[in-house]
Amino acid sequence: EVTADQVMQSAGLDAAMMLEFIKLSMRIMVCLGVPMCLVLAPLNFLLGKGAAEHDYLGRLSIENNVNGGWLDWVHAVAVWAIVILVQMPMYKARNQFLTFRYQWLQALPNLQARTVMVTNIPKELQSDEKLAAFFGKILPGNDVVKHAYVIRETEKLEKLWTKLNQAKEGLREAEATWKFKQESGNEQRPQVGLSCCGLGGKVDSLEHFRAQVAELEPLVKEERQRITDAMQAAATSTEAEEAAPSHTGPMSPMPTHLTSPSALAKQLLQRGEGPLFRGTGFVTFNSLLHREIALRLTKLYTVKGQVATGDAPEPRDVLWSALGVESGWRQVNVAVGCFFMVMLLIAYTPLVISITNVAMMTSMGPFQPFWDGIAPTLGLTIMIAFLPTLLMAIITSFFPLTTATKAQHELQRWYFWFQVFLVLLATSLGYDILGSIALALDRPLLIFERMAANMPNSTILYLNLLVMEWTDDAKQLVRGAVLCKYHLWRQIYTQDQAKDMAEPEDQDYDGIGARSARQTITAAIGIVYGTLSPPLLVICFLNLLLKRIVFGYLLVFAETKKADLGGVFWVTQLRGLFVATGISTSVMTAVLVRRSGPGGPALLALPAVFYSIRSAKAFFDSFSWESLPISDVADLEASGPPRLRRTRTEPLNERYIQPELVPEAS
């Protein structure tokens, strides 16, 4: 058992809050499970008049009650109990999170704590000097800005630099392989194929990669120097234009043999491609207070949305190539990405049905009883496993991202909603997504009627699905892919080198984004279906307990530390719990309408739907967690450098700069 503070120190706040969310979900399952299993389930079993005669688990659920019976009033009260019992632990957890979040903000490294990321920088401010002067002018005090950096257009250099690093990595691997062969008595030099299919033949890998490095190094240096000269010329041009005297009369033409700094910048630029700068940059302030003021200012420029400030990410986590995409193209890319998401949702369900049908028709002989428990959810289990990879491919191709960790957060959001439709509501709405959408548009109330008719009978499917998740947790505990990569690299590298090359685990399925989404859905299943079938809450609790054990070990003792967003994933998980509460109250109200008519118990339960929506809004409106209170920032500034420091496995850069522009990085 490790504390949240210990997890924060070793794995970061995001990892600590993921474990805290599991504990929160367990508390919610206990809060719901005690009254549901000790009161509601016995009432269903003893006084339900045996409507579910041949279904033993069904005797504990609402299906054992006759329609219109007095027990429907008890279930109406249970709807209100869901809202209250789910939200009470969430308020307590929110207060605890604020303490951790403020500690995390106070312990940020000085560079990140004093820097803002600036997006949508207009052309007239796209230089380091102009951007620094702009913030120095609008903020009070002297010597406000320490330095500013507007991202350079380095597409050509980035490609060359990437190829050079790949060649160096290939050379390092070839040298390690050759050393291993010599120690083993094998004098055959390592070879590499010239094409992925082997059609181009094979050559000596040592000579091949050495030739590539020798060819690319001067090209990288030349392109880097071109960009540096263009930057210097542009800065000189700005200084000359500001110092030039104004003329009231006609200006005499400049002699043709002289070249102005501005013209020199243009000449240098013509040797490359595209503009000098992109529309994104970083501004580092000398004061924490100035940084906080810059973050809270809304309209900084003449056009709304231009010169927008936000938190600066960790330098090692920045996706430099993704920054600076024009806002117009960014909106087009997002629209295309959303289109592919919808197409994936529509095409996904037929595949789930096909795999499930094949599994149901397969005979396993003596293992058939075991197979009967797996087959109904096999298609869903397999396709859900591949879903994060497909979602991540779309996200990284079309959605604007600043860091790899932001990509994980985007995956969490999309993966959760996909599972809401494909897992949480699939058995009630059916797998015909287009048909359900058409039905919702034509007769919205009929959707709730269908959910009320199907959901009480589908709880056994979720019992099987939750048990199947235990195998997935066991698979992650073994870390099979990482173990195989380690033993593969261990053949030619040292133990420490092989360990570094084997990490990290698959960031699509096993990253914090996908894990957070799956944990939220597990808790959501208990919230939505726990009232319909109380035994489901027990299985959910056991499932979450296993996750707490598995991830408590993995995050602290096995996996490497990842970049940290400071609890953003946890806040998104809370939103998922509110979504589950809203679905649960809506479904139970629809079930009561179907069983007892629109009056009576349904009328008692209906206000709980609106209360859950209103309480969710009130919860997040009063939840100020993104930044420190301005008074705390002033106190922190007065007390000197932050006393709390998070240990890091990698040193942070002294300033934000694209790695391909750093000579030592080549």
N, C-alpha and C positions, 0 to 999 in steps of 0.2 A: 504494500500500500504506500503510495507516494502522495504528497500533498500538492496542491495547485502551485504553491510557490516553488517547490522543487522542480515541477514540470516546466514552469516558466523559465527557470534558470537553464535547464538542460535542453529543452525542445522549443521554447517560445510560447507566447501567449495563445496563439491559435491552437497549438496542440493541447495546452492546458485547458482551454475552454471546450475543446472537443470532448475531453474526458469529463468536464463539468456538465456538458449537455447530456451525456449518457447518464450521469448521476441524477440530473434533473428529471430526465425521462423515467428513470426508475422510481423516483419519488412520486411522479404523477401516476405511474402504474399502481403504486401502493395506495395512493389516495383514492384512486378509482376502484381498485380491486377489492379493498376491504369492504366497502358498502355493497358493491355489486356482487361479490362472491358470497358474503355472509348474510346479505339481506335479499337482494334481488333474485339471485340464483335459487336459493331455497324456496322463495315464494313461487317462482316459475315451476319448480319441480313438484312442490307439494300441493299447490292450489291452482295449477294451470290446467287441470282437467284433461291432461294427456293428449293434446292435439298432435304432438310429435311422438307418437306411440313407438315407432320403430327406429327412432334416432335417439341414441342414448345421450349424446352431447346436446341434441336439440331439446331434450327435456329440461335443461338448465337455461334455455334461451327463451326469448319472447315467442318463438314459434310454438311453444307448448301451451300457450294461452289461447283461449277461444276469442274470436273477434268480438269486440264490444264489451268485454268483461271488465270488472272493476280493477283488475291489475293494470289496465292501460293507464289509469290515473297514477299508479306508482311509477310507471315508465315515464309519464309526463314530468313528474317531480325529478326523476333521474336525469332528464335533459338539462334542467337547471343545475343539478349537482355536477354535471360534466363541466359546464362553464365555470363554476365557482372553484371546483377542485383542481381543474387544470391551471387556472390563472393564479391561484394563491401561491404555489411554489415558484411561478415565473416571476412574480414581483420580488420575492426574496432573492432569487438568483440574479435579478437585474441589479439590485443594490450591491451584491457581492462582486458582480462583473465590473461595476464602476470603479471599485477600489483597485481591482487588478488593472483595468484600462489606464487609470491615472498613474499608477506605478509604472506601467509600460511607457507611457508618454514621457514621464519624467526621466526615464532611463534611456531614452533614445540617444544614439551617438550624436555628438555635437554637429557634425555635418548635416545629417538628416533632420535634426531638431531645429536647425536654423535655415532650412532651405524650403522653398516652395517651387512647385512645378507650374509653369506658365504655358497655357495653350492658346491657340488662335491669336498668335502675335501678328499684328498687321505688318505690311511690307516696310513701312516707315520706321518700325522699331526693331527690325530684324538684324541686329548686330549686338555683340556683347556690350559695347560702350553705350549704345542708345537705350538698350533695355535697362542697364544699370542706372543710367541718368534718369529714366522715366520714374523708376521706383524711388530714387533719391529725391526727386522733385515732389512727389505726391505724399511722401511720409514725413512726419516731423523729425527734426533733429539733424545733426551733421554726421557725416560718415556713416550713413545708414546701410549701404550695400557693401559687402565685402568683395563679392565678384558675381558676375552673371555669365551665363553660357547659353547661347542660342545654338541649337543643333545644326551642324553642317550637313550639306548635301554631299554624302560620301558613297553614293551607290556603286560607282566604279571601284573605289578603294576598298569598300566593304567586300565586294566579290573577290578581289585579288587577295585581300587579307584572309578571308575565309579559306580560299584555296591553299594559301601558304600554310596556314595552321593545320589543314588536313594533310598536307604533304609532310609537315614536320611530325605529326602524329603517326603517319604511316611509316616514316623513317624510324621513329622511336620503336614502333612495334617490330619492324623488320630487324633492327639491331638486337632487340631482346630475343627474337626468334633465332637469329643466327648464333647468338651467344649460347642459347639453350641447346641448339644442335651440336655445336662444337663440344660442349661439356658432355653431351650424350654420345660422342664419337661419330656423329653424322656430318660429313663434309659437304653435303649438298646445300648450296646457298638457297635462301628462301626466294620464292618467286611470287609474282602478282599478275593477275589477268588484266589485259588492256581493255576489256569490256565486261559488262555484268554477265553476259551469256557465254563468255569464253571464246567468242568468235575471233577476237583479235589476237589470240595466242597469249603466251606468258613471257615475261621478261624478268631479269634479276631485280628483285624488289629494292635492294640497297642502292643500286645504281639508278634505278628509275626514280625513287623519291629524292635522292641527292640531286639529280638533274632538275627535278621540279623545283626544289628549294632554291637552287642556284639561279634558275630562270625567274622565279617569282619575287625574290628578295629585292633586286634592283627596281622592278616594276612597282612594288609597293612603296619603296622609298621615294621614287620619282613622283608618284601620284600624291603621296602625303606631302611632299615638298611643294607641289603645285597648289594644293589647297592652302597650305600655310602661307605661301607668297600671296595668294589671292586675298586671304584674310588680312594680312598686313597692309596690302595695297588698299583694301576697302576701308580699313581704319584710318590710314593716312589721308584717303580721299575725304572722309568725314571731317577730320580735323582741318584740312585745307579749306573745305567749303564753309565751315563755321568761322574760320579766321579771315576769309576773303572779304575785302571791303565792298560795301554796296555801291553801285553806280547809278546816278540819276540820269546820265545821258547814254547815248549809244555806246555799246561796248566794242572795243577794237578787237578784231579777230586774233585768236592765238596763233603764233607762228607755227607753221606746219612741222618744223623740225623739233618742236617741244611736245612732250607727252605729259598730260595732266595725270595726277594720281587716279582719278576716276577712270580715265581712258586705259591706264595700266591695269586696273582691276578688271576691266572688260576684256582686255587682251588675254590676261591670265585665265579668265573664266572661259573664254572661247576655246582654250585648249582642253577643257573638260566638257561635261554635259550638265545641263540644267542650271538652276539658280545656286547661289552660294549657301543660302540658309533654308531651313525648314521653319514651320510656324510654331515650334515648341521649344521651350528652353527651361533653364533652372536659374533661380536667383537665390544666392546665399546672403543672409543678413548678418551683421555683427551682433545684433540683439535678438533674443528670443521674443521680446515684446513686439518688435517691428515685424517679425515673421507672422505672429498671431494676428496683428492688425491687417497685414496684407491678405491673409487667408479670409478674413471676415468682410472685407470690402467686396461689394457686389458689382457695381457699375464703375469700372476703372477707365473705360475709354468711351469714345463718342458712340460707337455701335455696341449695342448690348450683346454680350457673349464674347467680345474680343478682350484679350488680355485677361483670361480667366485663370484664377489661381487655385491650386489644390495641394494636398499633401505630397511631399516628395517621397518616392519609394527608396528602398535600399539600392545603392548604386550597383551592387552585384546582381540585382534582380531586374534591372531595366532592360526592356526589349527595344534597343535603340533603332533598329530597322523599322519598327512599327510606329515610331513617333513621327509626327510632322505630316501625316496624311492630310490633304486639304479637306476642309469640312464638307464641301459638296460631295466629293468622292466618298467620304466617310459615311454619309447618309445613304448613298447608293449602295455601298457595300453592306451596310446593316440591313437594308431592304432585301437585298439578294440573300443574305444569310438567313433572315427570317423566312423567306420563301423556301429555302432548302430545309429548314427546321420543320415547316408544315408538311412538306413532301415526305420527309423522313417519318413523321408521325403517322401519315396515311399509309405509307408502304410497310411500316414496321409490323403492324398488327396482323396482316395476312401471313407473314413469316412465323409469328408466334403460333398462330392457329395451325399452320402446316406441320411444324415440328411437334406440337402437342398431339395432333391427330395421328402422326406416324408412331409416336411413343405409346399412345393408347392402344394401337392395333398390334404392337409388338408383344410377342409371347416370350417370357423369360423362364419358363419351366418352373423348377422348384423355387426360384426367386420371385415368382409372380406376386405374392403378397407384399413383398418389399417394393417391387416395381409399381404396384398399384398406388402406393403412397407417393411415389416420385413422379410418375408419368403425367398426372394432370397439371403439374407446374413446371415440367421440364422445358417446354418451349419458352415460357416466361423467364425461367432462370437463365437459360443460355443466351437469349437475346438481350436481356438486361445486362449481362456480362459484356457484350459487345457494344452496347449503347454508348457508354462514355467515350470510347475511341471515335465513334462516328460523330458524336457531338463536338468533341474537341477538334476534330478535323475541320468542321464547319466554323467553329468559333475562331480558331487561329487564322483561317483563311479570309473571313469577312468582317469580323467584329473588331472595333478599335480597342487595342490593348496597350497598356504601358509597361506591364511587368508580367512575368510568367505566373506569379501568384494571383494577379488579377484574372488571368485566364482560368485558374482554378475556381475562382469565385464565380465567374460567368458560367463555368461548367456546373457548379453546384446549383445555380438558379434554374438553368434549363433542364438539368437531369432531374431535379425535384418535380418540376411540372410535368415532365414526360412520365414519371412514375405515378403522379396523381392520376393521369388518364390511363396509363397502361397497367397499373397495379391496383391503385386504390379504388378506382371507379370502373375498371374494365369488366368486372363480373356483373355489374348492375346496368351499365350503359351498353355493354356488348363491345365487340372489337370492330364494329363498323363505325369508324370515326365520322366519315362523311354522312352516313345515315343519321347518326346522333346529332350532328350539327344541323342538318336539315330539319330534323324533328324539333330541335330546340327553337329554331327560327319560326317554324310553322305553328307549333303548339307547345310553348315553353312549360306549361304546367304538366304536360304529359311526361316530360323527362323525370320529374320528381315521382310521378306515379310508377314509372318503370323502375326507378331506384328503390322505391318502397316495396315493390313486388319481388325484386331479385336479391337485394342485399341480405335480408335475413337468412336466405338459403345458401349463401356463399361463404359463410364463416369457416366451414371446414376446409375450404381451399386455402384460406389464410393461415390456418393452423399448420397445414402442410408446408406452405411457403416459409413460414417462420422457422420451422424445424430444418428446412433445407438451407437456410442461411447459416446454420451452425457449421456446415461443411465449408462454406466460404470463409468463415472466420478462422477455421482450422488451417485452410490453405494459406491465408495471409500470415498466420503465425509461423508456418514452416519457412516462408520466403523462398519458395522453390526456385523461381527465376533468378533471384539474386545469388542463391547458393550455386546454381549451375554456372552463372557467369564468373563467380569467384574461382571455382575449380578450373574453369577454362583458362582464365588469365593467370592463374597460379602456376601453370605449366611453364610460362616464359617470364613472369615478373616476380618480384619479391612479394611477400605476404601483404605488406602495407599497400604496395602499388595495386595488387590485385583487388584488395578490399575497396580502394578508392574507385577503381574502374568498374566494379560490380554494382556500385550504388549509382543512383537511387533506384528504388522500386518503380514499377510502371506507374507513371504519374497520370495516366488516363483513368485507369480503374482503381488504383490504390492511392491516388493522390488525395489530399485533404478535401478537395471539392466533391469528388464522387463519394468518399466515405461519409462526409457530412450529410449529403443528400440521402444516402441509404439509411443512415441513423434516424433522420427526420421521418422518413417513410415508415420505419419500424415503429416509432412512437405514434405516428398518425394512424396506423392500423389498429393499435390498441385503443386510441381515443375514439375512432369512428365506429369500430365493431365491438368494442368492449361492452357496451350496453346491450347490444343485440345478443352477444354470447359471452358472458362473464369469464368462462375459462380461458378465453383468448388473452385476457389481461395477465394471467399467470404465465402463459407461454411468452408473451412480450417481455415480461419482467426477467424471465430466465434468459431470453435472447440478449437483452441489454446487459445483464450481469456478465454473460460470456464476453460480450464486446468490451466491457470495462476491463476485464482481465487481460484480454488479448492486446488491446491497444495501450493499456497501461504499461505493458512490457515493451511493445514495439516502439512506441514513440519515445520512450525514455532510454531504453537500454539497447535497442537494435538498430533503428533507422537513424540516418544522418539528419542534422538540423536543417530545416528549410527556411526560406525567407518568410517574414512574418508581417501580416496585416494588422495585428493587434486586436483580434476578436471579431473581425468582420464576418467570418463564417458563422460564428455563434449567433450573432444578431439575425442573420438570415435564417438560421434554424428556428429561432423564436417565431419569426414570421410564418414559418411552415407549421408550427404548432397552432397558431391562431387560425390558419387556413383549415387545419384538421378539425378544430373546434367548430368552425362555421359549417363545414361539411357534415359533421356529426349531428349538430342541432337541426340542420335542414333535413337530413335523412330521417331522423327520428320523428320529426314533425310530420313528414310525408307518410311514414309508416303508421303513425297514429291516425292520420286522416283516412288512410286506407282501411284501418281496422275498426275505427269508431265513428267515422264521419268527420265533417269539418268542424263540428262543435266539440264541447266536452274536453277530453284530454288534449286533443290537438290545439284547441284554443288556449289552453294553459301553457303548452310548450312553445307556441309560435313566438311570443315575445323574446324568448331566449335566443332566437336566431338574430334578431335585431340588436339585442344587448351584446351578443358576442362580437358583432361588427363594430358597434360603437365603442366597446371596451378595448378592442384592438387598436382603434384609432387613438383613443385616449392614452393607451399604454405607450405608443411610440411618439406621440406628440410631447409627452412629458419626459421622454428618454433622451437626454442630451449627453451623448457619449463620444462624439467624434473628436472633440478637442478639450483641452483643459480650460476651466474657468479662467477668465482674463486676470482675475486677482491672483490665482495660483501661479500663473505665468510670471506676473510681476514679482511675486515672492521668490520664485525659482531663480529669476534673473538677479535679484538682489543677493541671494545666498551663494552665488557663484556657480561653478560647474556642477552638473547633477552628481549626486553621491552614489546613486544606484547605477550600476553598469551591468549590462548583459554580456556574458562571455560569448565570443563569436569564434567560429572556426576559420573564418577568412577575414583578413584585414580590410577595412573599408578604404576606398580611395579618399585622397585629401580633397578632391573636388569632383564634380560631375563632368565627365568628358568621355566622348566616344572612344572605346578601346582601340579601334583601328587607327586613331590619330596619335596614340602614344607610341613613340619609337620602341620603348622597351617591350611592348606587347607583341611586336612582330617577331 
